[in-house]
Amino acid sequence: MSFTIDTTQEQPISLAPQTIYEEVIQNIWFLLSSIEYDIPLNREFGLNAAYIDKPITTATALATADIYDKIGEYEPRAEIVSIEFTTDYERGILKPKVEVEVNGEYDEYDEEYTE
């Protein structure tokens, strides 16, 4: 089952996600919406800001590589299907839209997720 995480859309935070899918989507959305060094006790969490002030094509390539690395590190339950970007060339804004699938080993938690 694939899900699309669009960082141009606000997403409410749930302190008790009902399913593993909700948890994974929320975790990825938060990861993609954060910048490295902004999270006090985990400075490496979030996307690297090295691509700021780069041309859009360069920034897109750097951001894509960073998204693959960060999702692989912080949310290994998700596999990336595709990455697209919403760009505003005039203001230099680049927002990712990532389609992911939750790893098959977690399909058994399709019902209620409790831990």
C-alpha positions as MATLAB code, in Angstrom:
seq = 'MSFTIDTTQEQPISLAPQTIYEEVIQNIWFLLSSIEYDIPLNREFGLNAAYIDKPITTATALATADIYDKIGEYEPRAEIVSIEFTTDYERGILKPKVEVEVNGEYDEYDEEYTE';
ca = [
       0.000    0.000    0.000;
       1.546    3.342   -0.996;
       1.050    6.727    0.627;
       1.953   10.217   -0.523;
       3.462   12.668    1.937;
       3.064   16.229    0.679;
       4.979   18.818    2.702;
       3.050   21.680    1.101;
       0.015   20.548    3.105;
      -0.235   20.958    6.870;
      -0.718   17.733    8.790;
      -2.073   17.574   12.333;
       0.125   15.731   14.808;
      -1.393   12.694   16.493;
       0.133   11.689   19.809;
      -1.406    8.228   19.486;
      -1.527    7.075   15.853;
      -4.106    4.330   15.366;
      -2.184    2.332   12.760;
       1.414    1.698   11.791;
       0.699    3.508    8.521;
      -0.398    6.687   10.292;
       2.727    6.551   12.439;
       5.090    6.092    9.494;
       3.424    8.864    7.462;
       3.550   11.264   10.398;
       7.202   10.450   11.083;
       8.193   11.040    7.459;
       6.196   14.262    7.201;
       7.908   15.586   10.329;
      11.327   14.487    9.034;
      10.794   16.216    5.669;
       9.470   19.375    7.345;
      12.473   19.743    9.657;
      15.936   21.141    9.013;
      19.115   19.691   10.516;
      20.229   21.362   13.771;
      16.673   22.557   14.583;
      15.808   19.614   16.864;
      17.624   20.210   20.185;
      18.384   16.642   21.293;
      18.900   15.190   17.811;
      20.790   17.714   15.697;
      21.114   15.366   12.691;
      17.332   14.885   12.370;
      15.784   16.690    9.415;
      16.941   17.610    5.948;
      20.339   19.141    5.342;
      20.182   22.821    4.424;
      23.285   22.631    2.206;
      21.202   23.071   -0.913;
      19.853   26.481    0.125;
      20.996   29.193   -2.309;
      21.842   26.616   -4.971;
      20.222   26.559   -8.414;
      16.919   24.649   -8.364;
      18.274   21.733  -10.408;
      21.264   21.327   -8.089;
      19.074   21.739   -5.008;
      16.673   19.100   -6.322;
      19.495   16.579   -6.770;
      20.973   17.276   -3.324;
      17.562   17.164   -1.636;
      16.659   13.878   -3.345;
      19.839   12.202   -2.112;
      19.291   13.602    1.387;
      15.670   12.388    1.479;
      16.745    8.847    0.561;
      19.445    8.912    3.252;
      17.267   10.372    6.011;
      14.229    8.164    5.420;
      16.506    5.127    5.285;
      18.068    6.123    8.598;
      15.093    7.436   10.579;
      12.143    5.499    9.141;
      13.364    2.121    7.840;
       9.772    0.825    7.759;
       9.191    2.917    4.628;
      10.452    2.342    1.100;
      10.492    5.305   -1.255;
       8.520    4.814   -4.476;
       8.987    8.284   -5.945;
      10.004   11.827   -5.089;
       8.586   14.933   -6.756;
       9.117   18.566   -5.887;
       6.840   21.573   -5.866;
       8.966   24.542   -6.865;
       8.498   28.277   -6.735;
      11.261   29.603   -8.974;
      10.667   33.245   -8.106;
      11.027   32.738   -4.362;
      13.405   29.763   -4.576;
      11.176   27.383   -2.617;
      11.496   23.639   -3.049;
       8.995   21.378   -1.241;
       9.154   17.573   -1.519;
       6.243   15.259   -2.221;
       7.283   11.675   -1.447;
       5.398    8.479   -2.219;
       6.308    5.610    0.105;
       5.262    2.055    0.816;
       5.341    0.575    4.293;
       7.520   -2.547    4.314;
       5.566   -5.782    3.854;
       6.625   -7.184    7.209;
       4.346   -4.656    8.877;
       1.209   -5.520    6.872;
      -0.027   -7.676    9.734;
      -0.627   -4.471   11.712;
      -3.276   -3.284    9.283;
      -5.835   -3.337   12.086;
      -5.274   -1.362   15.280;
      -1.694   -0.532   16.119;
      -0.748   -0.573   19.777;
       2.579   -0.940   21.421;
];
